[in-house]
Every structure is written in structure tokens, then in C-alpha cells.
Amino acid sequence: MNTATSTFVVRWINFLTMLLAVSVIGFGVWMSTHHDSCRKSLTLPVIGLGAIILVISIIGFLGALKNNSILLWIYLILLCLILVGILVFTVFAFIVTNSGSGHQVSGLRYKEYQLQDCSSWFLKELNNTHNWERLKSCLVKSDDCNNLAGEYKTLKQYKSARLTPVEAGCCRPPSECGYPAVNASYYDLSFRPISSNKDCKLYKNSRGVKCYNCDSCKAGVAQYMKIEWRAVAIFNVFLFVVLSTIYFVGCCARRNAAKSPEKV
């Protein structure tokens, strides 16, 4: 690849990523003004990601614009570190999301999940009191459990519903408890549970309690996180290929810049 082509490609790729970075930072700032503490917890990572992308893009853009081999060296080193980071995270994500496929219950159109089926990393994170209290407060504020009664107006509709892992684990007691459902958000707890599962005693019909303290809720959240992480991991594979191509073009631009006089 000749000098003109490689520097042109690097310039325009980094110009576009600068615009993307500004958009990411703007989104992070918008999140910081949101009153939902759950979204606020993502503010710093989002703004940090945008800032890193912006700095690397500026270095790459200036290096290609001025045909400066030193700037292009810095750009390539930073890009290489990002590639390594993406690769490590992707491998880690596939490993921790590889366990716990859920258990099918007769008569239900969704699966129930158990905490002991999760990877040791998820167990450690979800059993951490601070982590779980923060996640639990987000679940309560989302009010998803209490919205089920409005979504499924009859008991027949509720029993034939396809609940999400979080709804199945946090909004209802485990099926093994044997509590009969009165409607989508209320169970008859006057029946003696037929299982020794501690979640049976932890479940309450109160909108602020439900099964948020249950292991089944933690398992449901873990399954939701695994689905999200697996999607991110798959996207990272695509991103790794794209960035590797950009890295190759950047190497050509750096090599050509070393042979050409630097622009002032």
C-alpha cells in the first residue's frame, strides 16, 4: 500500500472515530444528568471509553495528516493495547458465560435458573453484598415485577407467558415451592412450601420485596448478564477483525512515513 493511500485511509478512519467518540462522550454526559442511579453507575465507563477513543483517534489523525512516524508509532502502540484488551475480555466473556443453561419446568414456557450453575466469577460478584444491594435497588426501581399484572390480566395468560430470566427469578417464587398463583403479581403464601429451598421463605408479595433476596433472582440476573456479555463478545470478534485491519493500514502508513519527509 503506497504512502498516499495508507495515510488517506488512516486520516478518514480516525476522523470518523473522533466523531463517534464525541457522540459517546455526549451520551455519557446525558446519562450523568439522568436521575436514575442505575444509569448513573454507567456514566464514568461510557465517558472514559469515549475519551480513550477520542485521544487515540486524534493521535492517529495528526500522525497521518503530518506524515509523522512518531505519532503513528504511538497510535499503533495504543491500538495494539486495545486489541489485546478486546481479545482478553472476549475470551474471558466466553469462559464465564459458558455455564448454566437453565432448567425446564413442566407446564412453563420459560426456564428457571439456579445460582450454583453459574460460573465462580458470577457467584463471587453476585454474592458480594455491596454489588447485590446496588443491583437489587435497580430491580426494585424498574418495577418490572409489578407491571406483570398489567401485562398478563388473567391467570391463564400469565401461566402461558414467556418470562425473562429476571422476571422468572425475581418476580415469583421458584416452582418447587408449590405456591399457587392468584394473579401475575400475587401468590397464596398460606400454603406450606413443599420444598426446603430457602427462597420459598424469602419470597413475599410486597412490591419492594418479591424474591429480590432469593438466589433464584441472582441466577436470573446472572443469566441476563450472560446473554448481554455473549452479545458483546460476539460483537468484539467483529470489532477485533476491523481494528486489526486498521492496525495493518496504520503499520503501512507508519512505514511509509518513516521513508518520507515529515510535513510541517
SULZINOR-V140868 format. One record per backbone hydrogen bond with DSSP energy under -0.5 kcal/mol. NH is the residue of the N-H (numbers start at 1). CO is the residue of the C=O. Records with the same first field share a line. If there is no record, write none. Layout:
NH->CO, CO
//
This chain:
6->2
7->3
8->4
9->5
10->6
11->7
12->8
13->9
14->10
15->11
16->12
17->13
18->14
19->15
20->16
21->17
22->18
23->19
24->20
25->21
26->22
27->23
28->24
29->25
30->26
31->27
32->28
33->29, 30
34->31
37->35
39->36
40->36
41->37
42->39
43->40
46->42
47->43
48->44
49->45
50->46
51->47
52->48
53->49
54->50
55->51
56->52
57->53
58->54
59->55
60->56
61->57
62->58
63->59
64->60
65->61
66->62
68->63
69->67
72->68
73->69
74->70
75->71
76->72
77->73
78->74
79->75
80->76
81->77
82->78
83->79
84->80
85->81
86->82
87->83
88->84
89->85
90->86
91->87
92->88
93->89
94->90
95->91
96->92
97->93
98->95
103->112
105->110
108->105
109->161
112->103
117->114
118->115
123->119
124->120
125->121
126->122
127->123
128->125
129->127
132->128
133->129
134->130
135->131
136->132
137->133
138->134
139->135
140->136
141->137
142->138
143->139, 140
144->139
147->143
148->144, 145
151->147
152->148
153->151
158->154
159->155
160->156
161->158
163->161
168->164
169->165
170->166
171->167
177->174
178->175
182->186
183->186
186->183
188->180
189->187
191->188
194->177
200->197
201->198
202->198
203->199
204->210
209->206
210->206
211->170
212->209
214->211
218->214
219->215
220->216
221->217
222->218
223->219
224->220
225->221
226->222
227->223
228->224
229->225
230->226
231->227
232->228
233->229
234->230
235->231
236->232
237->233
238->234
239->235
240->236
241->237
242->238
243->239
244->240
245->241
246->242
247->243
248->244
249->245
250->246
251->247
252->248
253->249
254->250
255->251
256->252
257->253
258->254
259->255
260->256
263->66
//
